[in-house]
Amino acid sequence: MFARIATFEGGDVERMRQLNEERMASGELRPPAGMTRGLVLEGDRRLFVSFFESREALEAAEAEFERMGDTIPEEIRGRRVSVDAYEVVFDRQV
């Protein structure tokens, strides 16, 4: 399994939450092909963690992530400061 982590600074968390809920309810928000799970972490920065079964699936989704980012104004999503990919070596739910 692989994880893509996009890090953002700034933005409007409440407006982003509202926009995501609206897009999910309308069916407009669909994850990129191959994405198995998504997670958002909020702190000093916002981390969008997306999980994929293979590195190839993760890489194939990159253009879709770019397109998705273009549809959300920066004042809402924040400024993307990094994108990294990792192999998940341990994942256990208890």
C-alpha positions as CSV (number, residue, x, y, z in Angstrom):
1,M,0.0,0.0,0.0
2,F,1.1,3.6,-0.7
3,A,0.1,6.9,0.7
4,R,0.2,10.3,-1.0
5,I,0.4,13.2,1.5
6,A,-0.4,16.7,0.3
7,T,0.4,19.4,2.8
8,F,-1.5,22.8,2.8
9,E,-1.1,26.0,4.8
10,G,-3.9,28.5,5.3
11,G,-7.3,28.3,3.7
12,D,-10.7,28.2,5.3
13,V,-11.3,24.9,7.1
14,E,-15.1,25.4,7.6
15,R,-15.6,26.5,4.0
16,M,-13.6,23.5,2.8
17,R,-15.6,21.1,5.0
18,Q,-18.9,22.6,3.6
19,L,-17.7,22.4,0.0
20,N,-16.6,18.8,0.4
21,E,-20.0,17.8,2.0
22,E,-21.9,19.6,-0.8
23,R,-19.8,17.9,-3.5
24,M,-20.1,14.5,-1.9
25,A,-23.9,14.8,-1.6
26,S,-24.2,15.8,-5.2
27,G,-21.9,13.1,-6.5
28,E,-19.5,15.7,-7.9
29,L,-16.7,14.7,-5.6
30,R,-15.3,11.3,-6.6
31,P,-11.9,10.0,-5.6
32,P,-9.3,9.4,-8.3
33,A,-9.3,5.9,-9.8
34,G,-7.3,3.5,-7.6
35,M,-7.7,5.5,-4.4
36,T,-8.8,3.1,-1.6
37,R,-9.1,5.5,1.4
38,G,-8.7,9.2,2.2
39,L,-7.9,11.0,5.4
40,V,-7.6,14.7,6.3
41,L,-5.6,15.8,9.4
42,E,-5.9,19.4,10.7
43,G,-3.3,21.1,12.8
44,D,-0.8,23.9,12.1
45,R,-1.1,22.6,8.5
46,R,-3.7,20.5,6.8
47,L,-2.6,17.1,5.6
48,F,-4.6,15.2,2.9
49,V,-3.6,11.5,3.0
50,S,-4.7,9.3,0.1
51,F,-4.1,5.6,0.1
52,F,-3.5,3.4,-3.0
53,E,-2.7,-0.3,-3.5
54,S,0.3,0.4,-5.8
55,R,2.7,3.1,-6.6
56,E,1.5,3.0,-10.2
57,A,-2.1,3.7,-9.1
58,L,-0.8,6.6,-7.0
59,E,1.2,8.1,-9.9
60,A,-1.7,7.6,-12.3
61,A,-4.0,9.7,-10.0
62,E,-1.7,12.7,-9.9
63,A,-3.3,14.5,-12.9
64,E,-6.7,14.1,-11.2
65,F,-5.5,15.6,-8.0
66,E,-4.1,18.6,-9.9
67,R,-7.5,19.0,-11.7
68,M,-9.3,18.8,-8.3
69,G,-7.0,21.4,-6.8
70,D,-7.8,23.7,-9.7
71,T,-11.5,23.6,-8.9
72,I,-11.1,24.8,-5.3
73,P,-10.0,28.5,-4.8
74,E,-6.7,28.8,-2.9
75,E,-8.4,31.0,-0.2
76,I,-10.5,27.9,0.6
77,R,-8.1,25.0,0.1
78,G,-5.0,26.9,1.2
79,R,-1.5,26.9,-0.4
80,R,-0.1,23.5,-1.2
81,V,3.5,23.4,0.2
82,S,4.4,19.8,-0.5
83,V,3.3,16.5,-1.9
84,D,5.1,13.3,-0.9
85,A,4.5,9.6,-1.4
86,Y,5.3,6.8,1.0
87,E,5.1,3.1,1.1
88,V,3.0,2.1,4.1
89,V,4.9,-0.5,6.1
90,F,2.6,-0.8,9.0
91,D,-1.2,-0.2,9.2
92,R,-3.2,-1.8,11.9
93,Q,-6.7,-1.0,13.2
94,V,-7.4,-2.0,16.8
